[in-house]
């Protein structure tokens, strides 16, 4: 039996300037592809690594998604340094083809600016709360019409208590999702998909920092049936990004028609 379509929902590509670790130094596209392609991964959601200059980093992502049809882009936003300009940044990103927003608590907490922009454009928000599950509870309840994807079961730092608390949120809150990237406690990941269902869990690798083939093996081991596996591996991320992708395709068709009519 052939494997279903696999889209990696969490990949960092580009150059950061923090030089504190891989997460803010460099996400190499050739390195990622050299690991993802042999594993059977055919698409990816890409975003910059942590950096002090997200406009520059997002511009690099925009160039990649414009030339690689299998790649989707998430616009990375720093809610502190870009305060007051988030709506403008997101509107520009939507025109460039971005289909989601990324925010990391390392930079600053999530804000209403981001939530309102996500609601305005129908975009999912990939928010890393660094274990702050209370904020997840607040924003998910305040914005029930926004899809909140919380990676790593809420904590890349293996905060087991936070991850346990988050699994309960994943079950209770219909607009909260997670990805499989960097979850070391596999039993928790298995518990999450059993209790919340496969439509709440996305395959993600956090590549190239983590090996996408190894991360994919975890997703393939989850206790789901064939339909559930299709959701985890690609269906969920395609569903969450569908409004933005449809809108961008329609805008591109109109531009082509205008050029032909000129």
C-alpha positions as CSV (number, residue, x, y, z in Angstrom):
1,X,0.0,0.0,0.0
2,X,1.4,3.4,-0.9
3,X,1.9,6.0,1.8
4,X,-0.5,8.9,1.7
5,X,0.6,12.5,1.0
6,X,2.9,13.9,3.7
7,X,3.2,17.6,4.3
8,X,5.5,18.7,7.1
9,X,3.5,21.4,9.0
10,X,6.5,22.9,10.9
11,X,9.8,23.8,9.1
12,X,12.2,26.7,9.6
13,X,14.1,28.0,6.6
14,X,16.4,31.0,6.5
15,X,19.1,32.8,8.5
16,X,18.7,34.1,12.0
17,X,21.1,36.4,13.8
18,X,20.9,35.3,17.5
19,X,23.6,32.7,17.2
20,X,22.4,31.1,20.4
21,X,21.5,27.8,18.8
22,X,20.2,26.3,15.6
23,X,16.7,27.9,16.2
24,X,18.1,31.4,15.7
25,X,21.1,30.7,13.5
26,X,20.2,28.9,10.3
27,X,17.6,26.7,8.8
28,X,19.1,25.2,5.6
29,X,16.7,24.4,2.8
30,X,19.2,22.0,1.0
31,X,19.8,20.2,4.3
32,X,16.0,19.9,5.0
33,X,15.3,18.6,1.5
34,X,18.2,16.1,1.7
35,X,16.5,14.6,4.8
36,X,12.8,15.1,3.9
37,X,12.8,13.8,0.3
38,X,14.1,10.3,1.2
39,X,11.5,10.0,4.0
40,X,8.7,10.6,1.4
41,X,7.8,14.1,2.6
42,X,6.5,16.0,-0.5
43,X,5.4,19.3,1.0
44,X,6.2,21.6,3.8
45,X,4.9,24.7,5.7
46,X,8.0,26.9,6.0
47,X,8.7,29.9,8.2
48,X,11.9,31.8,9.3
49,X,14.0,30.8,12.3
50,X,14.0,33.2,15.3
51,X,15.6,36.5,14.3
52,X,15.6,40.2,15.0
53,X,14.4,41.1,11.5
54,X,11.3,39.3,10.5
55,X,10.4,41.5,7.5
56,X,13.7,40.5,5.9
57,X,13.3,36.8,6.9
58,X,9.7,36.7,5.7
59,X,10.7,38.2,2.4
60,X,13.0,35.2,1.9
61,X,10.2,32.8,2.7
62,X,8.0,34.7,0.2
63,X,10.5,34.1,-2.6
64,X,10.7,30.4,-1.8
65,X,6.9,29.8,-1.8
66,X,6.6,31.8,-5.0
67,X,8.8,29.3,-6.9
68,X,8.1,26.0,-5.1
69,X,4.5,24.9,-5.5
70,X,4.8,22.2,-2.7
71,X,5.7,24.8,-0.1
72,X,3.3,26.8,2.0
73,X,4.4,29.8,4.1
74,X,3.6,31.1,7.6
75,X,4.4,34.8,8.3
76,X,6.5,35.1,11.4
77,X,5.5,38.1,13.6
78,X,7.2,39.6,16.7
79,X,4.3,41.1,18.6
80,X,6.6,43.4,20.6
81,X,8.8,45.0,18.0
82,X,6.0,45.1,15.4
83,X,3.2,46.3,17.7
84,X,0.8,48.6,15.9
85,X,1.9,47.2,12.5
86,X,0.7,43.6,12.7
87,X,-2.4,44.1,10.6
88,X,-0.4,45.7,7.9
89,X,2.3,43.0,8.0
90,X,-0.3,40.2,7.8
91,X,-2.3,41.9,4.9
92,X,1.0,42.2,2.9
93,X,1.8,38.6,3.7
94,X,-1.6,37.4,2.5
95,X,-1.1,39.2,-0.8
96,X,2.3,37.3,-1.1
97,X,0.7,34.0,-0.5
98,X,1.3,33.3,3.2
99,X,-1.4,31.1,4.6
100,X,-0.8,31.3,8.3
101,X,0.9,33.3,11.1
102,X,3.7,32.2,13.4
103,X,4.4,33.7,16.8
104,X,6.9,32.6,19.5
105,X,6.8,33.4,23.2
106,X,10.6,33.8,23.0
107,X,9.9,37.1,21.2
108,X,6.7,38.1,23.0
109,X,3.3,36.8,24.0
110,X,0.4,36.5,21.6
111,X,-1.7,39.7,21.3
112,X,-5.1,40.7,20.1
113,X,-3.5,42.3,17.0
114,X,-2.4,38.9,15.8
115,X,-5.8,37.3,16.7
116,X,-7.8,40.0,15.0
117,X,-5.6,39.7,11.8
118,X,-6.0,35.9,11.8
119,X,-9.7,36.2,12.2
120,X,-9.8,38.9,9.4
121,X,-8.1,36.7,6.9
122,X,-9.1,33.2,8.1
123,X,-5.5,32.2,8.9
124,X,-4.3,29.6,11.5
125,X,-1.9,30.8,14.1
126,X,1.1,28.6,15.0
127,X,1.9,29.8,18.5
128,X,4.7,28.4,20.6
129,X,3.7,29.4,24.2
130,X,6.9,27.9,25.8
131,X,4.7,26.0,28.3
132,X,2.4,28.9,29.1
133,X,-0.9,26.9,28.8
134,X,-2.8,29.6,30.6
135,X,-2.4,32.0,27.7
136,X,-3.5,29.2,25.3
137,X,-6.7,28.9,27.3
138,X,-7.3,32.6,27.2
139,X,-6.7,33.2,23.5
140,X,-8.6,30.1,22.4
141,X,-11.6,31.1,24.4
142,X,-11.4,34.7,23.3
143,X,-11.1,33.9,19.6
144,X,-13.1,30.6,19.1
145,X,-13.2,31.3,15.3
146,X,-9.4,31.3,15.0
147,X,-7.5,28.0,14.7
148,X,-4.6,27.9,17.2
149,X,-1.9,25.3,16.4
150,X,0.2,24.8,19.6
151,X,3.4,22.9,18.6
152,X,5.3,20.4,20.8
153,X,2.3,19.8,23.0
154,X,3.0,23.4,24.2
155,X,6.7,22.9,25.3
156,X,9.8,22.2,23.2
157,X,11.6,22.1,26.6
158,X,9.9,18.9,27.6
159,X,7.9,20.5,30.3
160,X,5.9,17.3,31.1
161,X,3.5,19.1,33.4
162,X,2.7,21.7,30.8
163,X,2.3,19.1,28.1
164,X,-0.1,17.1,30.3
165,X,-2.2,20.2,31.0
166,X,-2.2,21.0,27.3
167,X,-3.5,17.6,26.2
168,X,-6.6,18.4,28.3
169,X,-7.0,21.7,26.5
170,X,-6.6,19.9,23.1
171,X,-9.5,17.7,24.1
172,X,-11.7,20.5,25.4
173,X,-11.1,23.4,23.0
174,X,-12.4,22.7,19.5
175,X,-10.2,25.4,17.9
176,X,-6.9,24.2,19.4
177,X,-4.6,21.9,17.5
178,X,-1.1,20.6,18.0
179,X,1.8,19.2,16.0
180,X,4.1,16.3,16.6
181,X,7.4,18.1,16.4
182,X,9.9,17.7,19.2
183,X,7.7,15.7,21.5
184,X,10.0,13.4,23.4
185,X,7.4,11.8,25.6
186,X,5.7,9.6,23.0
187,X,3.1,8.3,25.4
188,X,1.8,11.9,25.8
189,X,1.6,12.2,22.0
190,X,-0.3,8.9,21.8
191,X,-2.6,10.0,24.5
192,X,-3.3,13.3,22.7
193,X,-4.3,11.6,19.5
194,X,-6.4,9.0,21.3
195,X,-8.3,11.5,23.4
196,X,-8.6,14.5,21.0
197,X,-8.7,12.5,17.8
198,X,-6.5,12.6,14.7
199,X,-8.1,15.7,13.3
200,X,-6.5,17.7,16.1
201,X,-2.9,16.6,15.5
202,X,-0.6,17.7,12.6
203,X,2.6,16.0,11.6
204,X,5.4,18.5,12.0
205,X,9.2,18.1,12.3
206,X,10.7,21.4,13.3
207,X,13.2,20.6,10.6
208,X,15.9,20.9,9.7
209,X,16.8,21.4,13.4
210,X,15.2,18.0,14.0
211,X,15.4,15.2,11.4
212,X,12.1,15.1,9.5
213,X,12.4,11.4,8.8
214,X,12.8,10.6,12.5
215,X,10.0,12.9,13.4
216,X,7.8,11.3,10.7
217,X,8.4,7.9,12.2
218,X,6.6,9.1,15.4
219,X,3.6,10.2,13.4
220,X,3.5,7.0,11.5
221,X,3.4,5.1,14.8
222,X,0.4,6.9,16.2
223,X,-2.7,4.6,17.0
224,X,-4.9,5.9,14.2
225,X,-6.7,4.2,11.2
226,X,-5.9,4.9,7.6
227,X,-8.3,7.9,7.4
228,X,-6.8,9.3,10.6
229,X,-3.3,8.9,9.4
230,X,-4.2,10.9,6.2
231,X,-5.5,13.7,8.4
232,X,-2.3,13.8,10.6
233,X,0.1,13.6,7.7
234,X,-1.5,16.2,5.4
235,X,-5.2,16.6,5.6
236,X,-5.4,18.7,8.7
237,X,-2.9,21.3,7.6
238,X,-4.5,21.5,4.2
239,X,-7.9,22.0,5.8
240,X,-6.7,24.7,8.1
241,X,-4.9,26.6,5.3
242,X,-7.6,26.1,2.7
243,X,-9.3,29.6,2.9
244,X,-6.0,31.4,2.4
245,X,-4.9,29.1,-0.4
246,X,-8.1,29.4,-2.2
247,X,-8.0,33.2,-1.9
248,X,-4.5,33.4,-3.2
249,X,-5.2,31.1,-6.2
250,X,-8.2,33.3,-7.1
251,X,-6.1,36.5,-6.8
252,X,-3.4,34.9,-9.0
253,X,-6.0,33.9,-11.6
254,X,-7.4,37.4,-11.7
255,X,-4.0,38.9,-12.3
256,X,-3.3,36.5,-15.2
257,X,-6.7,37.3,-16.7
258,X,-6.0,41.0,-16.4
259,X,-2.6,40.6,-18.1
260,X,-4.2,38.7,-21.0
261,X,-6.9,41.3,-21.4
262,X,-4.4,44.2,-21.4
